[in-house]
Amino acid sequence: MIELNSFKDLTIEDLEAVVLKGEAIEISKESIKHVEDSFNFLSSFAKDKIIYGVNTGFGPMAQYKVQDEDQIALQYNLIRSHAAGAGDRIDDISVKAAMMVRLSAISKGFSGIHPSTIFLLRDMINHGICPFIPKHGGVGASGDLVQLAHLALTMIGEGKVSYKGEIRSSAEVFKEVGLEPIVVRTREGLSLINGTSVMTGIGAINVLKAGRLYEWCICSTAMMNEIVGSFDDYFSKELNGVKKHRGQMQVAEELTKILSSSKLISRREEHFYKEAKGQKVKEFDRKVQEFYSLRCATQILGPVYDTIGNAAEVVENELNSVSDNPIIDHKNSNVYHGGNFHGDYISLEMDKLKLAVTRMSMLSERQLAFLFNPHLNKLLPPFINFGTLGLNLGMQGIQFTATSTVAENQMLSNSMYVHSISTNNDNQDIVSMGTNSAQICKNVIENAYQVQAIHFMGLVQAIDYLKIADKLSGRTAKAYKAIRAMVPVFIQDQPKYEEIAAIGAYLYNNKFE
């Protein structure tokens, strides 16, 4: 059970527990009390004052006063008018993550909403009821207005939800599980749709999956170094320690630990530092230094590690933030207007994260190209072909897929953060595009897993060709066995698309141990 508590921040791991592992979520008594106090304060405070979104119009129409008798209708109109998304629906995992982020924000007692709102959202999460939310619509400035309007639409008993694998009407599912739609009392409509919850929810899953991909990339890089018998100084503490970057040192330390039990890693002292008097060698039998995709792994993956860590910090901060407008401060008996709904933090971090993930996919593709090219590796047949050269093609076909997918990642890595377009009659004259940034980052991560899956298929084939499986380190051997269980050694040409999908799913859903 994960508890929302006003005095304790949630972690990305808490979100993972609820969204990916199915743990229930509960709201603490302290949070419920804050929500109740905030609602009661706003109900009284707003009676003789002008409060945005309570007794005014929205956006550029905030200059219009809304009469008392129309204030409830105003909230319903806001939800219905902004439920205007388009395109494919956002997947249930991302939606559930967004719901949890929204629940976290409105449970802190700064929204002025009735407690029934947080109870319904909690119950929807625990029952696995996910609103139907289209991908397109949000500009990430007043938060995820359009996407969150589809969430709010279900909470008033309208719209559609995904439940047990089916798309059904909200009213029908609520009736089936015994839930009641909320009844708007003050500003429930505005509070539900005004925030960064969709971009933050997707961003949290992105951080989790990017971190897992990084670990698999460390694994595949370790395997690459084993296959070629790399020198251990590439990832030594002494070499990497003279560069003052935390990430580089972390990568070096991880590779050292992984490869400590390997029987394939070389020591430079034994090959090039021994005296060789009388020898007249013009060309060395082995490479003095490997290609950059091998010996520069710590320098390449170090910034990736740092970027993922920074993204995790920013996403976690946003997860525990209040992104409403206005902010209802019942403790100080005041209401503050501003722009906490602006999604710049998430937008910029998702742009940076997708750059780091694209870089990982590029590294995997370059290492794969090394494995497939006998002129480079001087160890393996073309495309690690176990069959008859010319007649059989080996893994030639899957390289095209890796190359194509990396090229798509490179294109998708263009920034959304700087692509602001003024909208809302120029009221929203600079916007974050955070929702788009998070969703594109998600696409990049999923693409990178496909490339990593292809890379692992090549790695295990190379290991078997060289007959070195018994010399791998303990951890790389475990990964080798897991991949080999899905893709047996092959000699004859066969379709590989199902195996790529199987390996990709395994990597996506399992950690490198």
N, C-alpha and C positions, 0 to 999 in steps of 0.2 A: 504494500500500500504506500503510495506517494502522497504526502500531505502538503497542500498549499498553505503556507503560513506567512503572515505579513512580516514576521521578524526573521525569516530564514529564506535565503535565496535558493532558487532551483538551480540544478546543474544540467548540463546537456545529457549527462548520464541518467538523471531523473526523467527527462523527456524520452530518452531511449527506452527506459523501463516501461513507460506507459504506452508509447506509440509502437514500439517494435516488439516488446516482450509481453504486452497485454496486462500489465499490472493496473490495478484500479487506482483512481485518484480521489482524494477526499479534501475537504476544505476545513481548516481549523476553526475553532470557535472564535478565536481572536479575529480572524479575517472576516467571518460572518458579522461580528459585532461592528467592525469598521465599515463594512458595506451598509449595514442598517443605519449607523450614525450618519454616514455620508448621504444616504437617501433622505433621511428625515431632515437633515440640515438644508439640503437643496430645495426640498419641497417648501420649506418655510422661507428661505432666503430669496427665492425667485419670485415671490408673490408681488413685490413692489420694486423689482429691479429688472433691468434688461440683461438677460443672460443668453449668449449665443447658443442657438440650437435648442433652446427651451421655449422662448417666446419671440424668436426671430427666424427669418428664413435662413437658408444655408448658402455658403459660398458667396458669390457676388450679390445674392439676394438677401444677405444678412441685414441690409438697410431697411428691410420691410418688417414691420411689427406684425406678429401673429397674435390674434385675439385669444383670450383664455379658453373659449369654447372650442377652438380649433387646434389647440396644442397637441392633443393626443393624435388627431388625424395627421398632423405634421410629421410625427415620427413614423407612422405607417407609410405615408407618402414617400418619405426619404428612403425607406427600405425597398419599397416596390419600384420606385423610379430608378434606383441605382443597381437593381438586380438585372444588369444589362450586359453581362459578359458574353463572350463568343468563343468558338473553337472547341477543341477537345476538353474533356473535364480533367481537373487536377486529380491525381491518384489519391486513393484513400489514406495512404500513409502520410502524405504531405498535408492533406486536409486535417487529419487527426492531430498532427503536430501543430498546425495553425490554430486549431481549437484549444489546444492546451495552452499555447502562448496567450491567446485572447482571454482564457479563463484566469491565467496568472495575472494579467494586467488589471482586469476589472475586479478581481478579488482583493486588491490592495486598498480599496476604500477611497479612491479618488475619482470615481466616475459618477456618483450620484444616482446609481441605478437601484432598482428594487432587488432584494436578495433572491427572489424567485428566478432571476436571470442567471445567476451563477449556479443555482441548483440544477436548472434544466441543462445548462451547458455541461456541467459535471456528469449528469446522468446520460447525456448523449454520448459522451466519451466512453463511459463505462459500459454502455450497451453496444458500442461499436457502430453507432449511427453517424454516418459521415455525409454532410451536405453535398449536394451536387454543385460544384463550383467550376465554371469554365476558366480556362487558362488566361484568356485575353481580357484586358479591361483596366487593370490598375496601372497608374503612373507613379505610385509610391510617394505621393506628396501629402494629401490628407490621409496618409496611410494607404491601405489596400481597399479603398472605398468600394469598388465594384465587386471584387471577390468576396469581401466580408459582407456585402449586402446579400449575397446568395446564402451565406451562413445565417444571417439574421432572418432572411425570408423563411427558412425552415423553422426557426425558433418561434415564429408567429403562426406556425401551422400551415404554411404555404410552401410552394416549391417542391423540390424533389430531394431525396436522400439515397445514398448507397447503403444497403443493409443486407448482410449475409450474401453478398455477391450479386444482388439485384438492385436496379434503380426503380424506386417506388415513390409514391407521394408521401410527403412528410406526415400529413394528417393520418394516413392509413397506418404507417409504422408507429407513430405515437400511440394510436389507439391500441395497437397490437401489444405494445410493451408497457402500456399504462402510464404514459407521460402526458402532461398537459402543456399546450403552448403558453408562452408568456403573455401577460396582459400589460401593454405599455402604460406606464404611470407618469413618468417625467421625461427622461431623455434616453430611454433604452435603445431606441433606434440609432441615434447618433453615436452612443457609446459603443455599440456592437460593431459599427462599420468604420469607426474612426481610429485606426491604429495600424501598426506595422506587423501584425500577427502572421499574415500569410508569408510574407518574405522572410520573417524570422523563423517560422516553423520549417519552411523549406531549407532555409540557411542552416538550421541546426542539424537536419538530416545530412545536408551536404558536408558539413564539417565532420560528422561521424564517418561517412563513407569515404571522404577524402583521406582521413586519418588511416582508415583500414587499407585503402589503396596504397598509401605510402609504405605501410608495413610490408605489403606484398611486393612492392617495388624494391624494397630492401632485400627481400628474400630472393627475388629473381636476379638482382645484381650480385648477390652472394653466389648464387649458382653459376652465373656467368664467369665470375672470377675462379671458381673451382674448375669449370670446364677447360679454361685456358691455362690453369696452373699459375695464376697471377702471383706477383710478389706481394708480401705482406706489408711492405712499407707504404703502399698506396693508402691504406686505411690505418696506419700507425698513429699512435698518440703523439709521437715526436714530430712527425710531418705536419699533421693537422693542427697541432697545438700552437704553432706559430702564426696561425690565422685566428684572429680574435672574434670568431663567430660561433655562437652557441650551437646553431644547427649543424654546422660542419663537424664539430666535436661530437655531437650526438650521433650522427650517422657513422662516424669513424668508430665510436664505441660500440654501436649496435653491430656493425660488420665484424669487428674484432671478436665480440662474444659469439656471434653465429658461427664464425669460421674457426673458432678455437679448437674444435674437435675434428676439423677436416684434415684429410690426409693428402689433399691435392694442392694446397697453397705452398708457394715457394719462398725461400729466403734468399735475398739478393747476395748475402754474404757467401752463400755456397756456390753461386754461379759466376759472379763477376768481381768479387772482392778478394778471392784467393789469388796468390801470386801465380803467374803463368810464364815463368822464365823460359826462354827459348822457343816459345810458341809464336808462329807467324800467321796470325789469323787476320784475314781481310774482311770476312763477313761472319757475323755470329750466327750460330744455329737457331737461337731463340731471340725473341724481341727484347731489346733492352728496356723499352717502355711500351705498354699497351696503348691501344687507341683511347681517345678521350672518354668514350662512353663507358669504359672500364676503370681507367685509373683516375678519372676526375669525378667519380660517383659521389664522393663526399662533398666536393665543391658544388655539384649540381643539385644534389638532394638536400643539402644543408639549408638553402633558402626556402625550399619547399616545406621542410619541417617547421621553420620559423613562421612561414606564412600561415600554415594550418593552425599553429598555436595562437597566433594573433587573431585569426578569424574566430577561433573558439572563444577567446576572451570577449571579443566584441559581440558575438551572437549571444553569449551567456548574459552579458550586460543588458542587451535588448530584451532578452527573455524575462528578465526581472525588472524591466522598466514599465512605467505607465505612459502609454502613447496616445492618450485621449486629448481632446481639446473641447472645452476648457477643462482645467484641473479643478476638482471640487475639494477644497481643503477645509474639512469640517473642524479640524482641531484649531485652526486659526480663524475660523468663521469668515472665509473669503473664497472667491472664485477667481482663478487666474487664466487669462486667455493667451494663447501663443501657438506654438507649432511643434509640439513633441511628436506629432504624427509623421513628421518628415523622415523619410527612410534613408538618408544619406549614409549613415554608418553601415547599414547592411548592404546597400548598393555597392559601395566602394570595396567592402571586404569580399563580396561575392565576385566582383571583377578580379580582385587580386587572387582569390582562391582558384578561379578557373584558369588563370595564367599558370599557377603552380601545378595544377592537375594536367593541363596541356603539356607542360614541360615534362611531367612524368611519362605521359604517353609518347612524347618524342624520344625520350631516353629508351623506353621499351622498344620502340620501332627501330632505333639505331642498333640496339643490341641484337635484335632479331635479324636485321640486315647483315650484321657481322656473322651470325650463326649460319646464314644461308649462303654466304659468298665464300667459296673455298679459296679464292685469291687473297682474302683478308684473313681468315682464321687458320688456313693451312692445316686443318685437322679433320674437316668433315666434307662429305660429298656435296655437290650443289643441292640446295634446298633440303639438306639432310635426307637425301633420297636413298632408301634402303633397297630399292628395286633396280631395274636395268636402266642405266642412264640413256636417255633418248626415248625409250619406250615408256618408262614411268616418269612422272613429274614431281613426285615427292610432295613437298609443302609449298610449291610455287604459287598455287592459287590463293592460299590464305595470306600470303604477303601482300597481295593487292588489297585485301580487305583492311589490313593493318595500316597500310600507306594511305588509303582513302579516308579512313576514320580519323587518323591523325591530322590530315589536311583539313577535315571538317572542324576538328577542335581548334586548329590554328585560326580558322576564319571566325569561329564563334567566340574567340578570345578577345575580339574587339570590345572596347568598353561600352557598357550601357550607361554608366554613371555620368559620362559627359554628353550623353545624347538627350539632354533635356529639351522638351518642346512645350512652349506655353500653351495652357489650356484653361477651361472653365472661365471663358470670357476674360482671360488674362489675370484672373484672381490667383490662380496657380501659375505664376509666371516663371518659376524655376522649380523643376520637379526632380525626384531622385531616380525614377525608373527602377526602384529596388526590387519590385516583384519580378520584372522581366530579368533583371540581373541574376536573381536567385534561381529562376527557372532555367535560364540558359546555362548557368553553372551546373545545375543538375544534369542537363543534357551532356555537358562536357565530361562530367564524372562517369556517367553511364557509358559513354563512348570509350573512355579510358579503360574501363573494366574489360571491354571487348578486346582492346589492343593487348592488355595484360594477359587475357586468356589465351590469345594466339601466341604470345611470347612464351607462356608456360608450356604450351603444346610443343613448341620448338625446343625448349630446354630439355624436357624429358626425353624427347626423341634423340637429341644430341648425347645425353647422358647414357642412353642405352647403346647408341652406336659406338661410343668410346669405351663401354663396359666399365664405368666408374661408379656405378650406383653404390657399391659397398665402401667407397672411399669418401662419400659425402659427409658433411657434418651431421650431427644428430638432428638438427632442426630442418636443414634443407632436405635431408633424407625423408623426413616425415611429410614434407610438402610434396616431394617427388612421388611418394607412394599414394598420396591422396589424388594427385592429378592422374597418375597411371591407372588408378582404379576406374576413372571415367574414360580414359583414352588408352586403350591397349596399344602396344607396339604395332605399327602397320608397315607393310611392304608394298602391297598393291594399292593403287589409287582408289580412294573412296571419298564420298561427300563428307565434309567436315563441319557443316553449319550447325548440326545438332550438338556436336561435341564442343564447339566454341561456346554455344549458349549454355551448356551444362557447366563448363569450367567457369564461365563468367558468373553464373549464378552462385556457384560454390564460393568463389572469391568474394563476391558481394555480400554474402550472408555469413561468412566465417572469418575468424581472425587468424592471422599467421601466429602460430604458437611456438 
